[in-house]
Amino acid sequence: MAARFDARALLLAAWLVNTQALLLAAWLVHTAAALKPITIHARALAATEHRVIRDTCERLGYAADVVAVAGEERAAILVDCDAEDDEPLVFGVMESLDALGGASALVAPWRGSADEDSYAGALRDHVERFELRKRVAVDATSTWDPKVVSPVAHVEIDGAVDDDGEFDVSRLVVLDGLVDEPLRRDLLGLLGDSGDGRCDPDPSVWTKDLYTELVLDAAGNEVPPPPGAKACWGLDGDHLLALCDEDTVPRPILELQTRLTKYLDPSITLCRVPPACLGDDILPIAANAPQHRDGSDAFDWHIDGDPAQHPPSPWTDAFGFHGNRRRGKPRFISCLVYLPAIWETAWGAPTRYVDPPTNEIFEVSPRPGRVAIDSVERQECFFA
């Protein structure tokens, strides 16, 4: 009797173990079936990146079929994904690739027709979604004639061979007449009570010591800002935001954008630098008032908007890190407008542009309404 009992106990135990195995197997099959299938077109990505994409998708509930497609631009295109519904997946893949520390890559959803190139479609949608190529507003009724502009200088400096093996130069154009006296007066009127330029800026709208950026050394440690970094007056936040308002563009700003658009090549799409490029804290319009009393050593060379040094962002996802003026990539330019009503020669204060290969310097003397358009390294300072 005891033997029969032991046998039955063993059979029962075996059945329980077997049942658990069946239940476990069924659970595994059910889990695998719950993963949402997705196809990802991988362009110019390494095998390690393919694996990271698959692992990230599985962690987020997707079974990814990573398909290598031809193309030079690095990208992971999430086929038939929705920008909103599948947002965690998009950002998950993006963050996983960024963590590898490689070159930037476009990670974007795409829902297009079978005969459309997935990268071209995803890039177009990405640029539109983040407003990376938003044309500036203009006055369609403007009768201003660009023929009234008088070029003062056209300078080419900083010649060098770029990454594509082509000789490249930085350009500077100095113009009189683009900003005439009425527009100069209206633009200056946006900046408070300007007086005659001999006194301090209007304290109701201008603030001293607006320098807030962290300065890091080569090891990433915070160091004091450079001499003179706090010397310049700057327009306060509310007034500066009003200048940058694209829903209700101040009339003088609209007129300036209109004239720049008319003067430049018609094939150019003129845009402001979008928030998705450098962040919400970096505005596309600045108003500065350096002073003679701070001395010439208070100011130093700087480059505006070098796309090779931008932080990772939707902008670099779309266009990568590249030298300015590279063929087929957006070009960053600065437009400097001199707004004082008068400028005496004795005051000096030229804006200086350096040619790094030779260390030669080209100077632009201020003049009411003068405009300098550049994509080069410059120094703004005052001399007695």
C-alpha positions as CSV (number, residue, x, y, z in Angstrom):
1,M,0.0,0.0,0.0
2,A,2.8,2.3,0.9
3,A,4.5,1.6,-2.5
4,R,1.3,2.4,-4.4
5,F,1.0,5.7,-2.4
6,D,4.5,6.7,-3.2
7,A,4.0,6.0,-6.9
8,R,0.8,8.1,-7.0
9,A,2.7,10.9,-5.2
10,L,5.4,10.8,-7.8
11,L,2.9,10.8,-10.6
12,L,1.1,13.7,-9.1
13,A,4.3,15.7,-8.6
14,A,5.4,15.0,-12.2
15,W,2.0,16.2,-13.4
16,L,2.3,19.4,-11.4
17,V,5.8,20.1,-12.7
18,N,4.7,19.3,-16.2
19,T,1.6,21.5,-15.9
20,Q,3.8,24.4,-14.6
21,A,6.1,23.9,-17.6
22,L,3.1,24.1,-19.9
23,L,1.8,27.2,-18.2
24,L,5.3,28.8,-18.4
25,A,5.6,28.0,-22.0
26,A,2.2,29.4,-22.8
27,W,3.1,32.6,-20.9
28,L,6.3,33.0,-22.9
29,V,4.5,32.5,-26.2
30,H,1.8,35.0,-25.1
31,T,4.5,37.6,-24.1
32,A,6.3,37.3,-27.4
33,A,3.1,37.7,-29.3
34,A,2.3,40.9,-27.4
35,L,5.3,42.7,-28.9
36,K,4.3,45.1,-31.6
37,P,6.1,44.4,-34.8
38,I,8.0,47.4,-36.4
39,T,10.3,47.8,-39.3
40,I,13.2,50.2,-38.9
41,H,15.3,51.4,-41.9
42,A,18.9,51.9,-40.8
43,R,21.1,54.0,-42.9
44,A,24.9,54.1,-42.4
45,L,24.6,52.5,-39.0
46,A,27.0,50.0,-37.5
47,A,26.1,46.5,-36.4
48,T,26.4,47.5,-32.8
49,E,23.8,50.3,-33.4
50,H,21.5,47.8,-35.0
51,R,21.7,45.6,-31.9
52,V,21.1,48.5,-29.6
53,I,18.0,49.5,-31.6
54,R,16.6,46.0,-31.4
55,D,17.2,45.8,-27.7
56,T,15.7,49.2,-27.1
57,C,12.6,48.3,-29.1
58,E,12.1,45.0,-27.2
59,R,12.5,46.8,-23.9
60,L,9.7,49.2,-25.0
61,G,7.4,46.4,-26.3
62,Y,8.3,46.3,-29.9
63,A,9.8,43.5,-32.0
64,A,12.0,45.3,-34.4
65,D,13.1,44.2,-37.9
66,V,16.1,46.4,-38.5
67,V,16.7,46.6,-42.3
68,A,19.9,48.1,-43.6
69,V,19.2,50.5,-46.5
70,A,21.6,52.4,-48.7
71,G,22.5,56.0,-48.0
72,E,25.3,58.2,-46.6
73,E,23.2,60.2,-44.1
74,R,23.0,58.3,-40.7
75,A,19.4,57.5,-39.8
76,A,17.0,55.1,-38.1
77,I,13.6,55.5,-39.8
78,L,10.7,54.0,-37.9
79,V,8.4,52.9,-40.6
80,D,4.6,53.3,-40.1
81,C,5.1,54.9,-36.7
82,D,3.2,57.9,-35.4
83,A,5.1,60.9,-34.0
84,E,2.7,61.2,-31.0
85,D,1.5,57.7,-30.3
86,D,5.0,56.2,-30.6
87,E,6.9,59.1,-29.1
88,P,8.4,57.0,-26.3
89,L,9.9,54.6,-28.9
90,V,11.3,57.5,-31.0
91,F,13.0,59.1,-28.0
92,G,14.0,55.7,-26.6
93,V,15.9,54.8,-29.8
94,M,17.3,58.3,-30.0
95,E,18.7,58.3,-26.4
96,S,20.1,54.8,-26.9
97,L,22.1,55.8,-30.0
98,D,23.2,59.0,-28.3
99,A,24.5,57.0,-25.4
100,L,26.9,55.1,-27.7
101,G,28.6,58.5,-28.3
102,G,28.8,58.1,-32.1
103,A,27.9,60.6,-34.8
104,S,24.5,62.1,-34.8
105,A,21.7,60.2,-36.6
106,L,18.2,61.1,-37.6
107,V,15.7,59.0,-35.5
108,A,12.3,59.8,-36.9
109,P,8.9,58.2,-37.7
110,W,7.7,58.0,-41.2
111,R,4.3,57.1,-42.8
112,G,4.7,57.5,-46.5
113,S,3.9,55.7,-49.7
114,A,5.9,52.8,-50.9
115,D,7.4,54.7,-53.8
116,E,8.8,57.4,-51.5
117,D,12.3,57.3,-50.1
118,S,11.8,56.8,-46.3
119,Y,14.7,59.0,-45.3
120,A,13.6,61.9,-47.5
121,G,10.1,61.6,-46.2
122,A,11.1,61.3,-42.5
123,L,13.5,64.2,-42.8
124,R,10.9,66.4,-44.4
125,D,8.4,65.6,-41.6
126,H,11.1,66.1,-38.9
127,V,12.0,69.5,-40.3
128,E,8.4,70.6,-40.4
129,R,7.6,69.2,-36.9
130,F,10.4,71.1,-35.2
131,E,10.1,74.1,-37.5
132,L,13.7,73.9,-38.5
133,R,13.1,75.7,-41.8
134,K,10.5,78.3,-41.0
135,R,10.7,81.2,-43.4
136,V,10.8,84.6,-41.8
137,A,7.6,86.7,-42.1
138,V,7.7,89.5,-44.7
139,D,5.5,92.4,-45.8
140,A,4.1,91.3,-49.1
141,T,3.0,94.9,-49.8
142,S,6.4,96.4,-49.3
143,T,7.6,98.7,-52.2
144,W,11.2,98.9,-51.0
145,D,13.7,98.6,-53.8
146,P,17.0,96.8,-53.1
147,K,18.7,98.9,-55.8
148,V,19.1,101.7,-53.1
149,V,21.6,99.5,-51.3
150,S,25.3,100.6,-51.6
151,P,27.8,97.8,-51.0
152,V,30.7,99.2,-48.9
153,A,32.9,96.0,-48.8
154,H,32.8,92.4,-49.8
155,V,35.6,90.5,-48.1
156,E,36.6,86.8,-48.3
157,I,38.8,85.5,-45.5
158,D,39.7,82.3,-43.6
159,G,40.3,80.3,-46.8
160,A,40.8,76.6,-46.2
161,V,40.1,73.2,-47.6
162,D,36.9,71.7,-46.1
163,D,36.0,68.1,-45.2
164,D,34.8,67.5,-48.8
165,G,38.2,68.5,-50.2
166,E,36.9,71.8,-51.6
167,F,38.4,75.2,-51.0
168,D,36.1,77.3,-48.8
169,V,36.1,80.9,-47.6
170,S,34.2,83.0,-45.1
171,R,32.4,86.0,-46.5
172,L,31.6,89.4,-45.1
173,V,29.4,92.0,-46.8
174,V,29.0,95.6,-45.5
175,L,26.0,97.5,-46.7
176,D,24.7,101.1,-46.5
177,G,21.2,101.9,-47.5
178,L,19.5,98.7,-46.5
179,V,18.5,100.3,-43.2
180,D,17.6,103.9,-44.1
181,E,17.1,106.7,-41.5
182,P,13.3,106.0,-40.9
183,L,13.9,102.3,-40.3
184,R,17.0,102.9,-38.2
185,R,15.0,105.3,-36.0
186,D,12.1,102.8,-35.7
187,L,14.4,99.9,-34.8
188,L,16.2,102.0,-32.2
189,G,12.7,103.0,-30.9
190,L,12.1,99.3,-30.0
191,L,15.1,99.5,-27.5
192,G,13.7,102.2,-25.2
193,D,14.7,105.9,-24.8
194,S,18.0,106.0,-26.7
195,G,18.9,109.6,-26.2
196,D,21.8,110.8,-28.3
197,G,24.1,107.8,-27.7
198,R,26.3,109.6,-25.2
199,C,24.6,108.4,-22.0
200,D,24.0,105.0,-20.4
201,P,21.3,102.8,-22.0
202,D,17.7,103.3,-20.8
203,P,17.7,101.5,-17.4
204,S,14.0,100.7,-17.7
205,V,14.7,98.2,-20.5
206,W,18.5,97.6,-20.4
207,T,20.4,95.6,-17.8
208,K,24.1,95.4,-17.0
209,D,25.9,92.0,-16.4
210,L,23.6,89.7,-18.3
211,Y,26.3,87.1,-18.9
212,T,24.9,83.9,-17.5
213,E,26.5,81.1,-19.5
214,L,28.8,78.6,-17.8
215,V,32.4,78.6,-19.0
216,L,34.1,75.2,-18.8
217,D,37.8,74.3,-19.2
218,A,39.1,71.3,-21.2
219,A,38.4,69.0,-18.3
220,G,34.8,70.1,-18.1
221,N,35.3,72.2,-14.9
222,E,33.6,75.5,-14.4
223,V,35.9,78.5,-14.6
224,P,35.4,82.3,-14.3
225,P,34.0,84.0,-17.5
226,P,36.5,85.8,-19.7
227,P,37.5,89.4,-18.9
228,G,34.8,91.8,-19.9
229,A,32.2,89.1,-20.2
230,K,29.9,91.2,-17.9
231,A,30.9,94.5,-19.4
232,C,28.1,94.8,-22.0
233,W,24.6,96.1,-21.4
234,G,21.8,93.8,-22.7
235,L,18.1,94.3,-23.3
236,D,16.1,92.7,-20.5
237,G,14.2,89.5,-21.0
238,D,10.7,90.7,-21.6
239,H,11.7,93.3,-24.2
240,L,14.0,90.9,-26.0
241,L,11.2,88.3,-26.2
242,A,9.0,90.9,-27.7
243,L,11.5,91.6,-30.4
244,C,11.6,87.8,-31.2
245,D,7.8,87.3,-31.2
246,E,7.0,85.6,-34.5
247,D,3.2,85.6,-34.0
248,T,3.1,89.4,-33.7
249,V,6.3,90.6,-35.4
250,P,7.2,94.2,-34.5
251,R,6.7,96.4,-37.5
252,P,10.4,97.5,-37.8
253,I,11.6,93.9,-37.4
254,L,9.1,92.8,-40.2
255,E,10.5,95.6,-42.5
256,L,14.1,94.5,-41.8
257,Q,13.3,90.9,-42.6
258,T,11.5,92.0,-45.8
259,R,14.5,94.0,-47.0
260,L,17.0,91.3,-46.2
261,T,14.8,88.8,-48.1
262,K,14.5,91.1,-51.1
263,Y,18.2,91.9,-51.1
264,L,19.5,88.3,-50.9
265,D,19.3,85.7,-53.7
266,P,15.7,84.8,-54.3
267,S,16.6,81.1,-54.1
268,I,17.6,81.6,-50.4
269,T,15.1,80.6,-47.7
270,L,15.8,83.1,-44.9
271,C,15.0,81.7,-41.4
272,R,15.6,82.6,-37.8
273,V,17.6,80.1,-35.8
274,P,14.9,77.9,-34.3
275,P,14.6,76.9,-30.6
276,A,15.1,73.3,-31.5
277,C,18.6,74.2,-32.6
278,L,20.2,75.8,-29.5
279,G,17.4,75.7,-27.0
280,D,14.7,78.1,-25.8
281,D,17.2,80.2,-23.9
282,I,19.2,81.2,-27.0
283,L,17.2,83.8,-28.9
284,P,17.7,84.6,-32.6
285,I,17.8,88.4,-31.9
286,A,20.1,90.2,-29.6
287,A,20.6,93.8,-28.5
288,N,23.9,94.8,-27.0
289,A,25.4,98.1,-25.8
290,P,29.1,97.9,-25.1
291,Q,30.8,100.9,-23.6
292,H,34.0,102.8,-24.0
293,R,34.7,102.9,-20.3
294,D,35.1,99.1,-20.2
295,G,38.2,99.3,-22.4
296,S,39.2,97.4,-25.5
297,D,40.4,94.4,-23.5
298,A,36.8,93.8,-22.3
299,F,35.8,92.1,-25.6
300,D,37.2,89.1,-27.4
301,W,36.8,87.1,-30.6
302,H,33.8,85.0,-31.0
303,I,31.9,83.0,-33.6
304,D,28.2,83.1,-34.0
305,G,26.3,79.8,-34.6
306,D,29.0,77.4,-35.7
307,P,27.0,74.3,-36.7
308,A,30.1,72.1,-36.1
309,Q,29.8,73.0,-32.4
310,H,26.1,72.7,-31.7
311,P,24.8,70.5,-28.9
312,P,22.8,67.4,-29.8
313,S,19.3,68.4,-30.7
314,P,16.6,67.9,-33.3
315,W,18.7,70.2,-35.5
316,T,21.8,68.0,-35.4
317,D,19.6,64.9,-35.8
318,A,18.4,66.4,-39.1
319,F,21.6,68.0,-40.4
320,G,24.4,66.6,-38.3
321,F,27.6,68.4,-37.2
322,H,29.1,70.2,-40.2
323,G,31.2,73.1,-41.2
324,N,29.3,76.3,-42.0
325,R,28.7,76.8,-45.8
326,R,29.0,73.1,-46.5
327,R,27.2,72.3,-49.7
328,G,23.6,71.1,-49.2
329,K,23.5,72.2,-45.5
330,P,21.9,75.2,-43.8
331,R,24.3,78.2,-43.6
332,F,24.4,80.3,-40.5
333,I,24.9,84.0,-40.9
334,S,24.8,87.0,-38.6
335,C,23.3,90.4,-39.5
336,L,24.7,93.2,-37.4
337,V,22.9,96.6,-37.6
338,Y,24.4,99.8,-36.2
339,L,21.5,101.8,-34.6
340,P,23.0,104.9,-32.9
341,A,21.8,108.2,-34.4
342,I,25.3,109.6,-34.6
343,W,28.8,108.1,-34.6
344,E,31.9,110.3,-34.3
345,T,35.0,109.1,-36.0
346,A,37.0,109.8,-32.8
347,W,34.9,107.2,-31.0
348,G,36.5,104.4,-33.0
349,A,34.9,101.1,-32.0
350,P,35.2,99.1,-35.2
351,T,33.9,95.6,-35.5
352,R,37.0,93.5,-36.3
353,Y,37.1,90.4,-38.5
354,V,40.1,88.1,-38.3
355,D,41.7,86.0,-41.0
356,P,43.1,83.0,-38.9
357,P,45.6,81.8,-41.5
358,T,47.4,85.3,-41.7
359,N,46.1,86.9,-38.5
360,E,45.2,89.9,-40.6
361,I,42.2,92.0,-39.4
362,F,39.6,93.7,-41.4
363,E,37.7,96.5,-39.6
364,V,34.2,97.8,-40.2
365,S,33.6,101.3,-38.9
366,P,30.2,102.0,-37.3
367,R,27.8,104.3,-39.1
368,P,24.1,104.9,-38.4
369,G,22.1,102.3,-40.2
370,R,25.1,100.4,-41.6
371,V,24.6,96.6,-41.9
372,A,27.3,93.8,-41.8
373,I,26.3,90.3,-42.9
374,D,28.9,87.6,-42.1
375,S,29.6,84.0,-41.3
376,V,33.1,84.6,-39.8
377,E,34.9,85.1,-36.5
378,R,34.6,88.7,-35.2
379,Q,35.5,90.9,-32.3
380,E,33.4,93.8,-31.1
381,C,35.2,96.3,-29.0
382,F,35.7,100.0,-28.3
383,F,38.8,102.1,-28.8
384,A,39.4,105.7,-27.6
